[in-house]
Amino acid sequence: MEWYLKVIKNYAVIQGRARRKEYWMFTLFNGIIIFVLAIIEFIIGLKDILTGLYVFAVFLPSLAVNIRRLHDTGRSGWWFLISLIPLIGPIVLLVFTCLDGQPNDNEYGENPKAA
């Protein structure tokens, strides 16, 4: 949960680097929260109101952690736009987020594993 809260606290910080653990723990908690909200909506009879509000609320933190994750692999945050290419783009972005970060400091900051 600390990784999720760390991303939320740095909701608009796109400078620096994000470890794989930070990115994937945030993604995991996002998935769990969206799943729980969808179940609540189904039980109550709402139509995507709660999940829509939640996704809207975490859009900037999600974007920022994606960009910091790309920075950790030595790529510019502009590589996030590759996800707009149908089918291929999201797969390429997934591969980039799964790659290990650069072991040394890079142009985007110091190695978060060393800090």
Secondary structure as GFF3:
##gff-version 3
##sequence-region A 1 115
A	DSSP	alpha_helix	2	9	.	.	.	ID=ss1
A	DSSP	alpha_helix	20	44	.	.	.	ID=ss2
A	DSSP	alpha_helix	49	57	.	.	.	ID=ss3
A	DSSP	alpha_helix	59	72	.	.	.	ID=ss4
A	DSSP	three_ten_helix	77	84	.	.	.	ID=ss5
A	DSSP	alpha_helix	88	98	.	.	.	ID=ss6
###
